[in-house]
């Protein structure tokens, strides 16, 4: 599952990189929650929560069965 989540994150990284940011996989919890860390410009961006939900969470949930949510830590 780790590799699948990384692959999903790779699919959104070009968008994040274009704005000077990135995302790092921290953990995958047994309850289907993926924990990520937003880095670079994404850390302080006012739109970070929207990016997390509309881009990152959407991609991960779509590509990896069993994932219920993505949260920033």
PQR file of N, CA, C, O and H, with PARSE charges and radii, in Angstrom:
ATOM      1  N   UNK A   1       0.817  -1.190   0.000 -0.4000 1.5000
ATOM      2  CA  UNK A   1       0.000   0.000   0.000 -0.0000 2.0000
ATOM      3  C   UNK A   1       0.867   1.264   0.000  0.5500 1.7000
ATOM      4  O   UNK A   1       0.501   2.273  -0.602 -0.5500 1.4000
ATOM      5  N   UNK A   2       1.999   1.202   0.669 -0.4000 1.5000
ATOM      6  CA  UNK A   2       2.916   2.346   0.726 -0.0000 2.0000
ATOM      7  C   UNK A   2       3.298   2.797  -0.685  0.5500 1.7000
ATOM      8  O   UNK A   2       3.272   3.989  -0.992 -0.5500 1.4000
ATOM      9  H   UNK A   2       2.297   0.382   1.158  0.4000 1.0000
ATOM     10  N   UNK A   3       3.653   1.837  -1.534 -0.4000 1.5000
ATOM     11  CA  UNK A   3       4.059   2.178  -2.904 -0.0000 2.0000
ATOM     12  C   UNK A   3       2.910   2.793  -3.691  0.5500 1.7000
ATOM     13  O   UNK A   3       3.125   3.700  -4.495 -0.5500 1.4000
ATOM     14  H   UNK A   3       3.675   0.869  -1.283  0.4000 1.0000
ATOM     15  N   UNK A   4       1.691   2.307  -3.466 -0.4000 1.5000
ATOM     16  CA  UNK A   4       0.522   2.851  -4.163 -0.0000 2.0000
ATOM     17  C   UNK A   4       0.272   4.304  -3.747  0.5500 1.7000
ATOM     18  O   UNK A   4      -0.032   5.152  -4.586 -0.5500 1.4000
ATOM     19  H   UNK A   4       1.516   1.571  -2.813  0.4000 1.0000
ATOM     20  N   UNK A   5       0.403   4.579  -2.461 -0.4000 1.5000
ATOM     21  CA  UNK A   5       0.199   5.946  -1.978 -0.0000 2.0000
ATOM     22  C   UNK A   5       1.284   6.864  -2.541  0.5500 1.7000
ATOM     23  O   UNK A   5       0.990   7.977  -2.978 -0.5500 1.4000
ATOM     24  H   UNK A   5       0.650   3.890  -1.780  0.4000 1.0000
ATOM     25  N   UNK A   6       2.523   6.407  -2.532 -0.4000 1.5000
ATOM     26  CA  UNK A   6       3.616   7.218  -3.106 -0.0000 2.0000
ATOM     27  C   UNK A   6       3.359   7.508  -4.579  0.5500 1.7000
ATOM     28  O   UNK A   6       3.611   8.617  -5.051 -0.5500 1.4000
ATOM     29  H   UNK A   6       2.762   5.503  -2.177  0.4000 1.0000
ATOM     30  N   UNK A   7       2.861   6.516  -5.302 -0.4000 1.5000
ATOM     31  CA  UNK A   7       2.562   6.710  -6.723 -0.0000 2.0000
ATOM     32  C   UNK A   7       1.460   7.755  -6.896  0.5500 1.7000
ATOM     33  O   UNK A   7       1.530   8.591  -7.798 -0.5500 1.4000
ATOM     34  H   UNK A   7       2.657   5.615  -4.919  0.4000 1.0000
ATOM     35  N   UNK A   8       0.452   7.708  -6.039 -0.4000 1.5000
ATOM     36  CA  UNK A   8      -0.625   8.698  -6.090 -0.0000 2.0000
ATOM     37  C   UNK A   8      -0.082  10.089  -5.777  0.5500 1.7000
ATOM     38  O   UNK A   8      -0.446  11.061  -6.438 -0.5500 1.4000
ATOM     39  H   UNK A   8       0.396   7.029  -5.306  0.4000 1.0000
ATOM     40  N   UNK A   9       0.783  10.186  -4.775 -0.4000 1.5000
ATOM     41  CA  UNK A   9       1.388  11.479  -4.444 -0.0000 2.0000
ATOM     42  C   UNK A   9       2.247  11.988  -5.599  0.5500 1.7000
ATOM     43  O   UNK A   9       2.268  13.185  -5.886 -0.5500 1.4000
ATOM     44  H   UNK A   9       1.078   9.396  -4.238  0.4000 1.0000
ATOM     45  N   UNK A  10       2.953  11.075  -6.256 -0.4000 1.5000
ATOM     46  CA  UNK A  10       3.759  11.462  -7.421 -0.0000 2.0000
ATOM     47  C   UNK A  10       2.901  12.093  -8.513  0.5500 1.7000
ATOM     48  O   UNK A  10       3.372  12.953  -9.258 -0.5500 1.4000
ATOM     49  H   UNK A  10       2.936  10.103  -6.023  0.4000 1.0000
ATOM     50  N   UNK A  11       1.650  11.668  -8.607 -0.4000 1.5000
ATOM     51  CA  UNK A  11       0.779  12.206  -9.656 -0.0000 2.0000
ATOM     52  C   UNK A  11       0.399  13.666  -9.402  0.5500 1.7000
ATOM     53  O   UNK A  11       0.053  14.381 -10.343 -0.5500 1.4000
ATOM     54  H   UNK A  11       1.268  10.970  -8.002  0.4000 1.0000
ATOM     55  N   UNK A  12       0.458  14.122  -8.146 -0.4000 1.5000
ATOM     56  CA  UNK A  12       0.127  15.529  -7.849 -0.0000 2.0000
ATOM     57  C   UNK A  12       1.356  16.392  -7.611  0.5500 1.7000
ATOM     58  O   UNK A  12       1.247  17.616  -7.535 -0.5500 1.4000
ATOM     59  H   UNK A  12       0.739  13.541  -7.382  0.4000 1.0000
ATOM     60  N   UNK A  13       2.508  15.780  -7.495 -0.4000 1.5000
ATOM     61  CA  UNK A  13       3.722  16.547  -7.214 -0.0000 2.0000
ATOM     62  C   UNK A  13       4.042  17.612  -8.261  0.5500 1.7000
ATOM     63  O   UNK A  13       4.474  18.702  -7.887 -0.5500 1.4000
ATOM     64  H   UNK A  13       2.597  14.786  -7.557  0.4000 1.0000
ATOM     65  N   UNK A  14       3.853  17.350  -9.550 -0.4000 1.5000
ATOM     66  CA  UNK A  14       4.153  18.417 -10.520 -0.0000 2.0000
ATOM     67  C   UNK A  14       3.366  19.705 -10.259  0.5500 1.7000
ATOM     68  O   UNK A  14       3.886  20.801 -10.467 -0.5500 1.4000
ATOM     69  H   UNK A  14       3.502  16.464  -9.854  0.4000 1.0000
ATOM     70  N   UNK A  15       2.131  19.579  -9.812 -0.4000 1.5000
ATOM     71  CA  UNK A  15       1.315  20.750  -9.494 -0.0000 2.0000
ATOM     72  C   UNK A  15       1.901  21.486  -8.298  0.5500 1.7000
ATOM     73  O   UNK A  15       1.997  22.713  -8.299 -0.5500 1.4000
ATOM     74  H   UNK A  15       1.708  18.688  -9.644  0.4000 1.0000
ATOM     75  N   UNK A  16       2.293  20.728  -7.280 -0.4000 1.5000
ATOM     76  CA  UNK A  16       2.872  21.327  -6.078 -0.0000 2.0000
ATOM     77  C   UNK A  16       4.221  21.965  -6.373  0.5500 1.7000
ATOM     78  O   UNK A  16       4.517  23.059  -5.892 -0.5500 1.4000
ATOM     79  H   UNK A  16       2.216  19.731  -7.279  0.4000 1.0000
ATOM     80  N   UNK A  17       5.042  21.272  -7.171 -0.4000 1.5000
ATOM     81  CA  UNK A  17       6.370  21.785  -7.516 -0.0000 2.0000
ATOM     82  C   UNK A  17       6.272  23.090  -8.296  0.5500 1.7000
ATOM     83  O   UNK A  17       7.126  23.966  -8.156 -0.5500 1.4000
ATOM     84  H   UNK A  17       4.801  20.384  -7.561  0.4000 1.0000
ATOM     85  N   UNK A  18       5.240  23.220  -9.112 -0.4000 1.5000
ATOM     86  CA  UNK A  18       5.071  24.440  -9.910 -0.0000 2.0000
ATOM     87  C   UNK A  18       4.916  25.677  -9.021  0.5500 1.7000
ATOM     88  O   UNK A  18       5.237  26.791  -9.433 -0.5500 1.4000
ATOM     89  H   UNK A  18       4.547  22.509  -9.226  0.4000 1.0000
ATOM     90  N   UNK A  19       4.423  25.468  -7.806 -0.4000 1.5000
ATOM     91  CA  UNK A  19       4.248  26.579  -6.867 -0.0000 2.0000
ATOM     92  C   UNK A  19       5.295  26.585  -5.763  0.5500 1.7000
ATOM     93  O   UNK A  19       5.156  27.314  -4.781 -0.5500 1.4000
ATOM     94  H   UNK A  19       4.162  24.563  -7.471  0.4000 1.0000
ATOM     95  N   UNK A  20       6.347  25.774  -5.917 -0.4000 1.5000
ATOM     96  CA  UNK A  20       7.431  25.767  -4.941 -0.0000 2.0000
ATOM     97  C   UNK A  20       7.180  24.903  -3.722  0.5500 1.7000
ATOM     98  O   UNK A  20       7.836  25.081  -2.695 -0.5500 1.4000
ATOM     99  H   UNK A  20       6.459  25.182  -6.715  0.4000 1.0000
ATOM    100  N   UNK A  21       6.242  23.969  -3.814 -0.4000 1.5000
ATOM    101  CA  UNK A  21       5.924  23.112  -2.675 -0.0000 2.0000
ATOM    102  C   UNK A  21       6.122  21.639  -2.977  0.5500 1.7000
ATOM    103  O   UNK A  21       6.578  21.259  -4.056 -0.5500 1.4000
ATOM    104  H   UNK A  21       5.709  23.825  -4.648  0.4000 1.0000
ATOM    105  N   UNK A  22       5.769  20.822  -2.002 -0.4000 1.5000
ATOM    106  CA  UNK A  22       5.847  19.370  -2.153 -0.0000 2.0000
ATOM    107  C   UNK A  22       5.049  18.730  -1.030  0.5500 1.7000
ATOM    108  O   UNK A  22       4.573  19.411  -0.122 -0.5500 1.4000
ATOM    109  H   UNK A  22       5.398  21.131  -1.126  0.4000 1.0000
ATOM    110  N   UNK A  23       4.911  17.426  -1.102 -0.4000 1.5000
ATOM    111  CA  UNK A  23       4.217  16.652  -0.082 -0.0000 2.0000
ATOM    112  C   UNK A  23       5.074  15.435   0.249  0.5500 1.7000
ATOM    113  O   UNK A  23       5.690  14.831  -0.628 -0.5500 1.4000
ATOM    114  H   UNK A  23       5.297  16.873  -1.840  0.4000 1.0000
ATOM    115  N   UNK A  24       5.098  15.092   1.528 -0.4000 1.5000
ATOM    116  CA  UNK A  24       5.896  13.967   2.008 -0.0000 2.0000
ATOM    117  C   UNK A  24       4.978  13.005   2.754  0.5500 1.7000
ATOM    118  O   UNK A  24       4.205  13.427   3.615 -0.5500 1.4000
ATOM    119  H   UNK A  24       4.597  15.583   2.241  0.4000 1.0000
ATOM    120  N   UNK A  25       5.057  11.725   2.431 -0.4000 1.5000
ATOM    121  CA  UNK A  25       4.279  10.709   3.135 -0.0000 2.0000
ATOM    122  C   UNK A  25       4.893  10.481   4.509  0.5500 1.7000
ATOM    123  O   UNK A  25       6.081  10.178   4.616 -0.5500 1.4000
ATOM    124  H   UNK A  25       5.684  11.383   1.732  0.4000 1.0000
ATOM    125  N   UNK A  26       4.095  10.625   5.556 -0.4000 1.5000
ATOM    126  CA  UNK A  26       4.550  10.435   6.923 -0.0000 2.0000
ATOM    127  C   UNK A  26       4.177   9.036   7.405  0.5500 1.7000
ATOM    128  O   UNK A  26       5.026   8.311   7.924 -0.5500 1.4000
ATOM    129  H   UNK A  26       3.129  10.871   5.469  0.4000 1.0000
ATOM    130  N   UNK A  27       2.897   8.648   7.235 -0.4000 1.5000
ATOM    131  CA  UNK A  27       2.446   7.363   7.744 -0.0000 2.0000
ATOM    132  C   UNK A  27       1.129   6.978   7.085  0.5500 1.7000
ATOM    133  O   UNK A  27       0.403   7.827   6.568 -0.5500 1.4000
ATOM    134  H   UNK A  27       2.207   9.237   6.813  0.4000 1.0000
ATOM    135  N   UNK A  28       0.841   5.699   7.115 -0.4000 1.5000
ATOM    136  CA  UNK A  28      -0.458   5.174   6.704 -0.0000 2.0000
ATOM    137  C   UNK A  28      -0.993   4.426   7.915  0.5500 1.7000
ATOM    138  O   UNK A  28      -0.437   3.404   8.317 -0.5500 1.4000
ATOM    139  H   UNK A  28       1.431   5.010   7.535  0.4000 1.0000
ATOM    140  N   UNK A  29      -2.058   4.929   8.488 -0.4000 1.5000
ATOM    141  CA  UNK A  29      -2.619   4.333   9.694 -0.0000 2.0000
ATOM    142  C   UNK A  29      -3.527   3.161   9.341  0.5500 1.7000
ATOM    143  O   UNK A  29      -4.044   3.078   8.227 -0.5500 1.4000
ATOM    144  H   UNK A  29      -2.510   5.760   8.162  0.4000 1.0000
ATOM    145  N   UNK A  30      -3.712   2.272  10.282 -0.4000 1.5000
ATOM    146  CA  UNK A  30      -4.530   1.075  10.050 -0.0000 2.0000
ATOM    147  C   UNK A  30      -5.988   1.396   9.750  0.5500 1.7000
ATOM    148  O   UNK A  30      -6.685   0.591   9.133 -0.5500 1.4000
ATOM    149  H   UNK A  30      -3.292   2.340  11.187  0.4000 1.0000
ATOM    150  N   UNK A  31      -6.450   2.557  10.178 -0.4000 1.5000
ATOM    151  CA  UNK A  31      -7.843   2.933   9.936 -0.0000 2.0000
ATOM    152  C   UNK A  31      -8.071   3.574   8.567  0.5500 1.7000
ATOM    153  O   UNK A  31      -9.154   4.096   8.302 -0.5500 1.4000
ATOM    154  H   UNK A  31      -5.884   3.211  10.680  0.4000 1.0000
ATOM    155  N   UNK A  32      -7.059   3.539   7.696 -0.4000 1.5000
ATOM    156  CA  UNK A  32      -7.204   4.069   6.341 -0.0000 2.0000
ATOM    157  C   UNK A  32      -6.917   5.544   6.205  0.5500 1.7000
ATOM    158  O   UNK A  32      -7.277   6.161   5.202 -0.5500 1.4000
ATOM    159  H   UNK A  32      -6.179   3.115   7.911  0.4000 1.0000
ATOM    160  N   UNK A  33      -6.266   6.122   7.213 -0.4000 1.5000
ATOM    161  CA  UNK A  33      -5.895   7.540   7.162 -0.0000 2.0000
ATOM    162  C   UNK A  33      -4.434   7.652   6.722  0.5500 1.7000
ATOM    163  O   UNK A  33      -3.552   7.001   7.282 -0.5500 1.4000
ATOM    164  H   UNK A  33      -5.973   5.622   8.028  0.4000 1.0000
ATOM    165  N   UNK A  34      -4.200   8.473   5.729 -0.4000 1.5000
ATOM    166  CA  UNK A  34      -2.848   8.750   5.266 -0.0000 2.0000
ATOM    167  C   UNK A  34      -2.414  10.076   5.878  0.5500 1.7000
ATOM    168  O   UNK A  34      -3.125  11.075   5.778 -0.5500 1.4000
ATOM    169  H   UNK A  34      -4.917   9.002   5.274  0.4000 1.0000
ATOM    170  N   UNK A  35      -1.264  10.079   6.502 -0.4000 1.5000
ATOM    171  CA  UNK A  35      -0.718  11.308   7.072 -0.0000 2.0000
ATOM    172  C   UNK A  35       0.397  11.807   6.175  0.5500 1.7000
ATOM    173  O   UNK A  35       1.306  11.061   5.811 -0.5500 1.4000
ATOM    174  H   UNK A  35      -0.686   9.267   6.584  0.4000 1.0000
ATOM    175  N   UNK A  36       0.312  13.085   5.823 -0.4000 1.5000
ATOM    176  CA  UNK A  36       1.311  13.702   4.956 -0.0000 2.0000
ATOM    177  C   UNK A  36       1.811  14.988   5.596  0.5500 1.7000
ATOM    178  O   UNK A  36       1.174  15.556   6.483 -0.5500 1.4000
ATOM    179  H   UNK A  36      -0.427  13.691   6.118  0.4000 1.0000
ATOM    180  N   UNK A  37       2.960  15.425   5.125 -0.4000 1.5000
ATOM    181  CA  UNK A  37       3.515  16.709   5.548 -0.0000 2.0000
ATOM    182  C   UNK A  37       3.663  17.569   4.293  0.5500 1.7000
ATOM    183  O   UNK A  37       4.315  17.171   3.327 -0.5500 1.4000
ATOM    184  H   UNK A  37       3.478  14.964   4.404  0.4000 1.0000
ATOM    185  N   UNK A  38       3.054  18.741   4.321 -0.4000 1.5000
ATOM    186  CA  UNK A  38       3.226  19.695   3.233 -0.0000 2.0000
ATOM    187  C   UNK A  38       4.523  20.446   3.490  0.5500 1.7000
ATOM    188  O   UNK A  38       4.772  20.895   4.608 -0.5500 1.4000
ATOM    189  H   UNK A  38       2.524  19.064   5.105  0.4000 1.0000
ATOM    190  N   UNK A  39       5.346  20.583   2.463 -0.4000 1.5000
ATOM    191  CA  UNK A  39       6.638  21.232   2.632 -0.0000 2.0000
ATOM    192  C   UNK A  39       6.824  22.323   1.579  0.5500 1.7000
ATOM    193  O   UNK A  39       6.066  22.420   0.614 -0.5500 1.4000
ATOM    194  H   UNK A  39       5.144  20.218   1.554  0.4000 1.0000
ATOM    195  N   UNK A  40       7.840  23.127   1.790 -0.4000 1.5000
ATOM    196  CA  UNK A  40       8.108  24.234   0.878 -0.0000 2.0000
ATOM    197  C   UNK A  40       7.014  25.279   0.969  0.5500 1.7000
ATOM    198  O   UNK A  40       6.508  25.565   2.054 -0.5500 1.4000
ATOM    199  H   UNK A  40       8.456  23.048   2.574  0.4000 1.0000
ATOM    200  N   UNK A  41       6.655  25.843  -0.158 -0.4000 1.5000
ATOM    201  CA  UNK A  41       5.646  26.893  -0.196 -0.0000 2.0000
ATOM    202  C   UNK A  41       4.284  26.405   0.287  0.5500 1.7000
ATOM    203  O   UNK A  41       3.454  27.211   0.709 -0.5500 1.4000
ATOM    204  H   UNK A  41       7.066  25.611  -1.039  0.4000 1.0000
ATOM    205  N   UNK A  42       4.045  25.105   0.231 -0.4000 1.5000
ATOM    206  CA  UNK A  42       2.752  24.565   0.661 -0.0000 2.0000
ATOM    207  C   UNK A  42       2.533  24.707   2.168  0.5500 1.7000
ATOM    208  O   UNK A  42       1.391  24.718   2.628 -0.5500 1.4000
ATOM    209  H   UNK A  42       4.719  24.450  -0.112  0.4000 1.0000
ATOM    210  N   UNK A  43       3.603  24.815   2.929 -0.4000 1.5000
ATOM    211  CA  UNK A  43       3.471  24.937   4.379 -0.0000 2.0000
ATOM    212  C   UNK A  43       2.737  26.198   4.791  0.5500 1.7000
ATOM    213  O   UNK A  43       1.949  26.176   5.737 -0.5500 1.4000
ATOM    214  H   UNK A  43       4.531  24.806   2.555  0.4000 1.0000
ATOM    215  N   UNK A  44       2.984  27.286   4.099 -0.4000 1.5000
ATOM    216  CA  UNK A  44       2.433  28.572   4.508 -0.0000 2.0000
ATOM    217  C   UNK A  44       1.364  29.108   3.559  0.5500 1.7000
ATOM    218  O   UNK A  44       0.863  30.217   3.746 -0.5500 1.4000
ATOM    219  H   UNK A  44       3.624  27.303   3.331  0.4000 1.0000
ATOM    220  N   UNK A  45       1.029  28.348   2.575 -0.4000 1.5000
ATOM    221  CA  UNK A  45       0.050  28.795   1.581 -0.0000 2.0000
ATOM    222  C   UNK A  45      -1.353  28.837   2.186  0.5500 1.7000
ATOM    223  O   UNK A  45      -1.767  27.920   2.895 -0.5500 1.4000
ATOM    224  H   UNK A  45       1.437  27.448   2.423  0.4000 1.0000
ATOM    225  N   UNK A  46      -2.066  29.906   1.897 -0.4000 1.5000
ATOM    226  CA  UNK A  46      -3.440  30.044   2.383 -0.0000 2.0000
ATOM    227  C   UNK A  46      -4.376  28.998   1.775  0.5500 1.7000
ATOM    228  O   UNK A  46      -5.433  28.708   2.335 -0.5500 1.4000
ATOM    229  H   UNK A  46      -1.730  30.651   1.321  0.4000 1.0000
ATOM    230  N   UNK A  47      -3.996  28.448   0.658 -0.4000 1.5000
ATOM    231  CA  UNK A  47      -4.824  27.466  -0.040 -0.0000 2.0000
ATOM    232  C   UNK A  47      -4.413  26.030   0.288  0.5500 1.7000
ATOM    233  O   UNK A  47      -4.899  25.098  -0.353 -0.5500 1.4000
ATOM    234  H   UNK A  47      -3.137  28.684   0.204  0.4000 1.0000
ATOM    235  N   UNK A  48      -3.539  25.832   1.259 -0.4000 1.5000
ATOM    236  CA  UNK A  48      -2.996  24.498   1.557 -0.0000 2.0000
ATOM    237  C   UNK A  48      -4.090  23.481   1.879  0.5500 1.7000
ATOM    238  O   UNK A  48      -4.032  22.350   1.397 -0.5500 1.4000
ATOM    239  H   UNK A  48      -3.144  26.589   1.779  0.4000 1.0000
ATOM    240  N   UNK A  49      -5.075  23.855   2.675 -0.4000 1.5000
ATOM    241  CA  UNK A  49      -6.136  22.898   3.018 -0.0000 2.0000
ATOM    242  C   UNK A  49      -6.977  22.532   1.799  0.5500 1.7000
ATOM    243  O   UNK A  49      -7.425  21.392   1.672 -0.5500 1.4000
ATOM    244  H   UNK A  49      -5.123  24.774   3.066  0.4000 1.0000
ATOM    245  N   UNK A  50      -7.189  23.477   0.917 -0.4000 1.5000
ATOM    246  CA  UNK A  50      -7.924  23.184  -0.306 -0.0000 2.0000
ATOM    247  C   UNK A  50      -7.115  22.252  -1.202  0.5500 1.7000
ATOM    248  O   UNK A  50      -7.659  21.317  -1.789 -0.5500 1.4000
ATOM    249  H   UNK A  50      -6.825  24.403   1.021  0.4000 1.0000
ATOM    250  N   UNK A  51      -5.830  22.509  -1.303 -0.4000 1.5000
ATOM    251  CA  UNK A  51      -4.956  21.639  -2.085 -0.0000 2.0000
ATOM    252  C   UNK A  51      -4.941  20.239  -1.488  0.5500 1.7000
ATOM    253  O   UNK A  51      -4.983  19.247  -2.216 -0.5500 1.4000
ATOM    254  H   UNK A  51      -5.388  23.269  -0.826  0.4000 1.0000
ATOM    255  N   UNK A  52      -4.881  20.160  -0.170 -0.4000 1.5000
ATOM    256  CA  UNK A  52      -4.865  18.864   0.500 -0.0000 2.0000
ATOM    257  C   UNK A  52      -6.114  18.071   0.159  0.5500 1.7000
ATOM    258  O   UNK A  52      -6.018  16.890  -0.177 -0.5500 1.4000
ATOM    259  H   UNK A  52      -4.846  20.966   0.421  0.4000 1.0000
ATOM    260  N   UNK A  53      -7.267  18.684   0.236 -0.4000 1.5000
ATOM    261  CA  UNK A  53      -8.532  17.975  -0.013 -0.0000 2.0000
ATOM    262  C   UNK A  53      -8.800  17.758  -1.501  0.5500 1.7000
ATOM    263  O   UNK A  53      -9.110  16.645  -1.926 -0.5500 1.4000
ATOM    264  H   UNK A  53      -7.345  19.643   0.509  0.4000 1.0000
ATOM    265  N   UNK A  54      -8.679  18.820  -2.285 -0.4000 1.5000
ATOM    266  CA  UNK A  54      -9.092  18.748  -3.687 -0.0000 2.0000
ATOM    267  C   UNK A  54      -8.080  18.083  -4.611  0.5500 1.7000
ATOM    268  O   UNK A  54      -8.457  17.558  -5.659 -0.5500 1.4000
ATOM    269  H   UNK A  54      -8.427  19.724  -1.940  0.4000 1.0000
ATOM    270  N   UNK A  55      -6.844  18.095  -4.253 -0.4000 1.5000
ATOM    271  CA  UNK A  55      -5.819  17.487  -5.107 -0.0000 2.0000
ATOM    272  C   UNK A  55      -5.252  16.213  -4.499  0.5500 1.7000
ATOM    273  O   UNK A  55      -5.353  15.131  -5.079 -0.5500 1.4000
ATOM    274  H   UNK A  55      -6.538  18.522  -3.402  0.4000 1.0000
ATOM    275  N   UNK A  56      -4.659  16.358  -3.334 -0.4000 1.5000
ATOM    276  CA  UNK A  56      -3.921  15.242  -2.738 -0.0000 2.0000
ATOM    277  C   UNK A  56      -4.869  14.134  -2.288  0.5500 1.7000
ATOM    278  O   UNK A  56      -4.711  12.981  -2.691 -0.5500 1.4000
ATOM    279  H   UNK A  56      -4.576  17.236  -2.863  0.4000 1.0000
ATOM    280  N   UNK A  57      -5.853  14.476  -1.456 -0.4000 1.5000
ATOM    281  CA  UNK A  57      -6.769  13.451  -0.955 -0.0000 2.0000
ATOM    282  C   UNK A  57      -7.538  12.809  -2.100  0.5500 1.7000
ATOM    283  O   UNK A  57      -7.707  11.590  -2.128 -0.5500 1.4000
ATOM    284  H   UNK A  57      -5.982  15.412  -1.129  0.4000 1.0000
ATOM    285  N   UNK A  58      -7.996  13.603  -3.026 -0.4000 1.5000
ATOM    286  CA  UNK A  58      -8.738  13.068  -4.174 -0.0000 2.0000
ATOM    287  C   UNK A  58      -7.901  12.039  -4.933  0.5500 1.7000
ATOM    288  O   UNK A  58      -8.381  10.948  -5.240 -0.5500 1.4000
ATOM    289  H   UNK A  58      -7.858  14.593  -3.003  0.4000 1.0000
ATOM    290  N   UNK A  59      -6.656  12.385  -5.233 -0.4000 1.5000
ATOM    291  CA  UNK A  59      -5.786  11.477  -5.988 -0.0000 2.0000
ATOM    292  C   UNK A  59      -5.506  10.191  -5.221  0.5500 1.7000
ATOM    293  O   UNK A  59      -5.557   9.102  -5.793 -0.5500 1.4000
ATOM    294  H   UNK A  59      -6.266  13.272  -4.983  0.4000 1.0000
ATOM    295  N   UNK A  60      -5.213  10.311  -3.936 -0.4000 1.5000
ATOM    296  CA  UNK A  60      -4.881   9.127  -3.138 -0.0000 2.0000
ATOM    297  C   UNK A  60      -6.094   8.210  -3.006  0.5500 1.7000
ATOM    298  O   UNK A  60      -5.979   7.000  -3.203 -0.5500 1.4000
ATOM    299  H   UNK A  60      -5.172  11.195  -3.471  0.4000 1.0000
ATOM    300  N   UNK A  61      -7.244   8.770  -2.678 -0.4000 1.5000
ATOM    301  CA  UNK A  61      -8.451   7.946  -2.513 -0.0000 2.0000
ATOM    302  C   UNK A  61      -8.857   7.291  -3.829  0.5500 1.7000
ATOM    303  O   UNK A  61      -9.341   6.159  -3.835 -0.5500 1.4000
ATOM    304  H   UNK A  61      -7.337   9.752  -2.518  0.4000 1.0000
ATOM    305  N   UNK A  62      -8.666   7.983  -4.920 -0.4000 1.5000
ATOM    306  CA  UNK A  62      -9.028   7.442  -6.233 -0.0000 2.0000
ATOM    307  C   UNK A  62      -8.106   6.293  -6.637  0.5500 1.7000
ATOM    308  O   UNK A  62      -8.555   5.312  -7.230 -0.5500 1.4000
ATOM    309  H   UNK A  62      -8.273   8.902  -4.914  0.4000 1.0000
ATOM    310  N   UNK A  63      -6.825   6.415  -6.317 -0.4000 1.5000
ATOM    311  CA  UNK A  63      -5.841   5.439  -6.782 -0.0000 2.0000
ATOM    312  C   UNK A  63      -5.557   4.300  -5.800  0.5500 1.7000
ATOM    313  O   UNK A  63      -5.012   3.268  -6.190 -0.5500 1.4000
ATOM    314  H   UNK A  63      -6.460   7.211  -5.835  0.4000 1.0000
ATOM    315  N   UNK A  64      -5.924   4.483  -4.531 -0.4000 1.5000
ATOM    316  CA  UNK A  64      -5.595   3.465  -3.528 -0.0000 2.0000
ATOM    317  C   UNK A  64      -6.849   3.036  -2.771  0.5500 1.7000
ATOM    318  O   UNK A  64      -7.335   3.773  -1.912 -0.5500 1.4000
ATOM    319  H   UNK A  64      -6.366   5.322  -4.214  0.4000 1.0000
ATOM    320  N   UNK A  65      -7.377   1.850  -3.081 -0.4000 1.5000
ATOM    321  CA  UNK A  65      -8.562   1.364  -2.374 -0.0000 2.0000
ATOM    322  C   UNK A  65      -8.295   1.236  -0.868  0.5500 1.7000
ATOM    323  O   UNK A  65      -7.209   0.835  -0.447 -0.5500 1.4000
ATOM    324  H   UNK A  65      -6.982   1.252  -3.778  0.4000 1.0000
ATOM    325  N   UNK A  66      -9.295   1.582  -0.080 -0.4000 1.5000
ATOM    326  CA  UNK A  66      -9.171   1.438   1.359 -0.0000 2.0000
ATOM    327  C   UNK A  66      -8.729   2.695   2.090  0.5500 1.7000
ATOM    328  O   UNK A  66      -8.779   2.751   3.318 -0.5500 1.4000
ATOM    329  H   UNK A  66     -10.177   1.907  -0.421  0.4000 1.0000
ATOM    330  N   UNK A  67      -8.301   3.694   1.349 -0.4000 1.5000
ATOM    331  CA  UNK A  67      -7.914   4.951   1.996 -0.0000 2.0000
ATOM    332  C   UNK A  67      -9.176   5.776   2.222  0.5500 1.7000
ATOM    333  O   UNK A  67      -9.958   6.009   1.301 -0.5500 1.4000
ATOM    334  H   UNK A  67      -8.261   3.648   0.351  0.4000 1.0000
ATOM    335  N   UNK A  68      -9.355   6.209   3.459 -0.4000 1.5000
ATOM    336  CA  UNK A  68     -10.554   6.955   3.827 -0.0000 2.0000
ATOM    337  C   UNK A  68     -10.332   8.460   3.836  0.5500 1.7000
ATOM    338  O   UNK A  68     -11.252   9.226   3.550 -0.5500 1.4000
ATOM    339  H   UNK A  68      -8.720   6.020   4.208  0.4000 1.0000
ATOM    340  N   UNK A  69      -9.116   8.889   4.163 -0.4000 1.5000
ATOM    341  CA  UNK A  69      -8.847  10.324   4.259 -0.0000 2.0000
ATOM    342  C   UNK A  69      -7.345  10.576   4.240  0.5500 1.7000
ATOM    343  O   UNK A  69      -6.536   9.679   4.477 -0.5500 1.4000
ATOM    344  H   UNK A  69      -8.368   8.266   4.395  0.4000 1.0000
ATOM    345  N   UNK A  70      -7.005  11.820   3.951 -0.4000 1.5000
ATOM    346  CA  UNK A  70      -5.617  12.272   4.013 -0.0000 2.0000
ATOM    347  C   UNK A  70      -5.589  13.480   4.941  0.5500 1.7000
ATOM    348  O   UNK A  70      -6.405  14.393   4.813 -0.5500 1.4000
ATOM    349  H   UNK A  70      -7.662  12.548   3.758  0.4000 1.0000
ATOM    350  N   UNK A  71      -4.649  13.472   5.868 -0.4000 1.5000
ATOM    351  CA  UNK A  71      -4.534  14.591   6.802 -0.0000 2.0000
ATOM    352  C   UNK A  71      -3.109  15.093   6.874  0.5500 1.7000
ATOM    353  O   UNK A  71      -2.159  14.315   6.775 -0.5500 1.4000
ATOM    354  H   UNK A  71      -3.987  12.730   5.971  0.4000 1.0000
ATOM    355  N   UNK A  72      -2.964  16.389   7.047 -0.4000 1.5000
ATOM    356  CA  UNK A  72      -1.638  17.000   7.207 -0.0000 2.0000
ATOM    357  C   UNK A  72      -1.233  16.928   8.672  0.5500 1.7000
ATOM    358  O   UNK A  72      -2.044  17.162   9.568 -0.5500 1.4000
ATOM    359  H   UNK A  72      -3.735  17.021   7.128  0.4000 1.0000
ATOM    360  N   UNK A  73       0.013  16.608   8.896 -0.4000 1.5000
ATOM    361  CA  UNK A  73       0.554  16.566  10.267 -0.0000 2.0000
ATOM    362  C   UNK A  73       1.740  17.496  10.379  0.5500 1.7000
ATOM    363  O   UNK A  73       2.339  17.607  11.449 -0.5500 1.4000
ATOM    364  H   UNK A  73       0.672  16.418   8.168  0.4000 1.0000
TER
END
